[in-house]
Amino acid sequence: MPETSPIEEKAESVSLSFMRRLYKNRGFSERATNIVLQSWRQSSQKQYDAHIRKWLLFCTKRQADPICPTISMAVDFLTSLYDEGMSYSSINSARCALSAILESPASAYSTFGEHPDVKRFMKGIFQSRPPLPRYCKTWDVNLVLQHIGSMGNSQELSLKDLTLKLVMLVALTTAQRGQSLQLLDIQNMVQEETAYTFMLNSNLKQSKPGKSTSDLVIKLNAYPHDRNLCVVNACSVYLERTKLLRGSESRLFITHQKPHKKASRDTIRRWIQQMMIKAGIDINVYKPHSVRSAAASKAKAANASLVEIMQTAGWSSAATFAKFYDREIEQGSSFADSVLSLS
């Protein structure tokens, strides 16, 4: 029996239904179409949905063909997004969405986004509204570390406090996205005396064809200088405390309230936010995702190497790191030790 795809398991958005009809009209079988639609991750599907909805409305008002428009008409749509104040990255996302659905009027260019006029237009957007890092500065990790230290011994914490403590320690010492934390699985865990190593077998944001999932590894290293800040100690206590609660659930993080089930990415994001609030971080300015930049900046300040920062946080390009942090890193202490050292 054919495997059911995530696309088939739930009601489709307007844009996915539109794209499904589009590929059907191109002669694709239903099964082939399902596979094609899975090429866009859920986050991309959400972005595309918003842009394609706007595109269909744009074409309806102008009585234009949403499949075979003129290049000028499609560029006018991108211009309307620019006039709305959208960032370069958002407009570029809209360009990608249109490339997925438009029939190219010029056979020399396989997609709308590859047309030289579109490329030139996007370069103009880049020059006039260049992509900028979300934060000009970052919060002080020491505030969170001091709060974690004040919580006391992991053995004496309630399951809720232990869960929040472990989530924040993992987020800080690995600088990983919430998606990665949600995918940590004890079935793919190797336990050592001073470390826990998790192999991630699911696709992540940084996953790409040709890159083995075996390369996606998250390692939690012990911090012997302060037991209350040791992520390995907190993880050991957490695993023992949840052993009888998790049943057959193998994901590391489970909800601390009944019924105990695997924690979603949104739940983990909420837990991190709760810890930020308790530590006095202004969540009106800084979102849970800012843990990555805060941890990386703290590691940089403590002279962790650029190579280790990139490897730990999952950045593949030094240029990407330099663009958003613009700092040179000298060879120094390990990432986790650098983050956890109180200064």
N, C-alpha and C positions, 0 to 999 in steps of 0.2 A: 504494500500500500504506500503511495507517495507520501513523503513527509510534508506535513502542513507547515506553511511559512507563517511568520509573525504577521505578514501583510494580510493573510487570509483569516487570522484568528479574531480580528476585531474590525469594527466598522471603519471604513475608510474615510479619510478626509475628502473634501471637495477636490483638492489638487491631485490626490492619488487616484481618485475615480476618473478625473479628467485624463491623467497620464495613462491609466489603464485602457481607456477607450482609444487613446492615441496610438498605443502600441498594437492594439487589436486591429485598428485600421491599417496599420503598416504590415499586417499579416503575421504578427507574432502569436504563437499559441498561448493559451491561458497559463500553462506551466512556465513557459519561457518568460512571459510577462511578470509573473510572480517573482522570478529570480532577478529580473532586471530591476524591479522596484525595490528589492532588498539591497541594491547597491548603494542606496542612500541610507545613512544611519538615521535613527529616530530624531536626533537633534536636527539633522539636515532636512528631514521630512517636515518638521515643524516650521523651520525657516522657509522652505519652499512653499509650504501651504499658504503662509501669509502673503508671500510675494505673488504667487499664482492667482490667489483670490483677487488681489489688487489689479493684476494684469487683466483678468477676465472682465472686471468692472470697467477698467480703462477702455478696453476694446468695445464693450457693450455701449458705452456712452458715445463712442466715436464711430459705431457701426463698422468696426474693423475686424478682419479675420484674425482670430487669436492664434492660429497655427501658421499661417503664411503671410505675416505682415511685411510691410516694407521695413528696411533697416532704419530709416528715419523715424517711422512710427514707434518702433521698439526703443530706439534711443530717446525719443521724446518721453516714453514711459520712465526710463531711468532718470531723465531730467526732472520729472515730476517728483521722484523720490528724493532727489538732491534738493529740490525746492522745499520739501517737507523737513529738511534738516537732517536727513539720514547720513550716517557716517560712511566712509569709503568702504569699510568691510561689509556693511549692510547692503549697500548698492552693488557691491561685487557679488554678494550672495544672490541678489535678485538677477544679476547677469547670468550666474550659473543656473538659476531656476529656468530662465528663458532658454538657455542653451539646451536644456533637457527636453523642452517641448516644441520649440520652433523648427519648422522646416526651413533650411537655409535657402534663400532665394538665389544664391550664387553657388554653383556646384564646386567651385574652387575651395570653398571654406566649409568644412564639415559641420561646424556649429556656429550659432549666432555669436558666441563669445570670441571666436577666432577671426571674425571679420575685421579687417584693418581699421575701419571707421569706428568700430566698437572698442577696439584696443586703444585707439587714439583718444576716444572719449573717456575711457577709464583712466588713462594716464593724466588727463586733465583734471579728473576728480581727485586723483592721488596728489597732484601738485597743489590744488586749491584747498583740499581737506584731507591731509595725510593722516593715516592711522596713528593714534597715540595710545600709550599705555593707559589703562583705566585709572591707575593711581599715580599721582606725582610723588607721593611719599607712602610709607607703610607704618603699621603700628608696631609697638615695642613688644616683642615676644616675651620679654621678662615679666610683663604684667600677667600673662597667662601662666608662665612657669611658677610665679609666686603664688597664684591662686591654686594651682595643682599641688604645690608643696604644702599649702595650708590645709588641704583636704585630708592629709594624714595617710596612714598605711592603707594600701589597697585591700588588705584582708579585712579591715574594719568598715569598709564603705558599703552602703546599700548597693543593690544591683544597678540602680539607675545612676548613681554617682560613679560607680566603677565603670559602667559603660561609657559615660560621657568623658571620664578621665582617659580611658584607653583610646577612644576615637580621636581625641585631641592630640594625645601623644603620638599616635600613628600618623596623623595628618602633619604634625610638626616635624617629626624625625624622618619622614619620607617625602614630604612636599608633593604628595600625590593628589590627583583629582578625586572628588567624591565618588566618581564612577569606579575608580580603581579600588577604593576602600570597600565599596559595596560588593565587589567581586572576590574579595579575599575568601578563600575556601580552605577549611582545615583538611580536606581530602588531598589538597595539593600543597600541603605544608610539610616542611622538613624541620624537625625540632633538634636544635643543638643545645649545648650547655649554656651558651651565651648569645644565642640568636634563634629567631624563627624566620624561615625563608618560605615565601609563598610564590608559586608559579601561577601566572595568570593564563588561562587557556581560552579566554574570550577576547573578542576584538575590543580595543580601546580607541580613544580619539586619535592616538598617535600610531595605531596599527595601519599597515598598508600592505598591498600585495607584494610578495617577495620577501617580507620580513617575518621570520618565524615567530610564532607565539611563545616559543621556548625562551626567546630573548626578553620577555616581559616578566621580570622578577622583582619582587618587593621584599627587602630584608629588614627585619627589625633587630637592631643590635642592642645588647645590654649596655647600661650606663651605670657602672659600679660606683661612681662618685656620689650618687644620691639615689637611694633606693626608691624614694617617693617619686622620682622623675624617670625611673627606669621602665621603658616600654615593655621589655621582656618580662620583668616582674609582674607588671599590670596584666599582661597577656596571659601569663601562667595562672594567675589568680582568677582571671575572667574565664578561661577555659575550664578550670575546675568547678567554678561556681555555676556555669551554664551546662555542664555535662548532662545533668538529668532533666534539664528544661528544654533542650533543643530537639530531642527525639531524633528524627532522621535528617534534620536540617544541618547541612554541612557548612553553610556560609559562616564566617567568623562572627559577624555582628548580627545579633538577633534582638528583637524588641524586648525591652525590659518589663513590659506589661503583658499580661495574658491576653490572647494566646501568643505565646512566644514564637515568632516567625522571623524569617530573614528580613533585615532592615533594608528599606528601599534607599535609593540615592537621596531622595528628598528628606527622608528621616535622618540620615547621617548628616546632611547639610544642616538640618534643624538642631541636631545635637551639638554640632560645632558652633553654631550661632549662640546656643544657650551658654556654652563655656565662654565665648567671647563677651557676652553680656555680664556674666559673673565676674569676669576679670576687668570689667570697666572699659571695654573696647566699644567705640561708637559704631553701632551697626547701621546707623543711618548713612554713614560714610563708607564703612568697610563691610563687605559681604563675606560669607564663609569661604568663597573661592580665594580671598585675599590671603588665606593661610599659606598658600604656596609662595607668594611673593615675600611675605613676612619671614617665613622660614629660610628662604633662599638668601634674603638680604642679611639675616642674622648670621647665616653660615659664612657669607662673604665677608662680613665685618670681622668674623673670628678667623679669617684666613683659610677657609676651606678651599680646596682647589676647584678651578672652573670645571675640570673634567668630572670630579665627583658630584658637583652641583648638577651638572647636566645629566649624568647617569642616574642620580638619585631621583630627581624631579621629572625625568622623562623627556627632557628637551633634546632634540637631535642635532640642533645647529647652534654653534657658538654665536653666530650672527644674530639669531633670534634672541638669545639671552642678552647679548650686548645691546641690541636695539631697545629692549625694554628696561634694562638695568644700567647699561653703559658704564660698567665697572670692570677693571681688570682684577683677576684673582691670582694671588700667589699660592704656591703649594703650601699646604698647612695641615691642620688637624682634620679628622673625619667629619662628614656632614652632620651626623647625629650628635657627636660630641660638641661640635661648634654651635648647634642650635640650642642644646640643653644647658650649656655653660652660662650660669647667671653672672651678669656683669653690671 
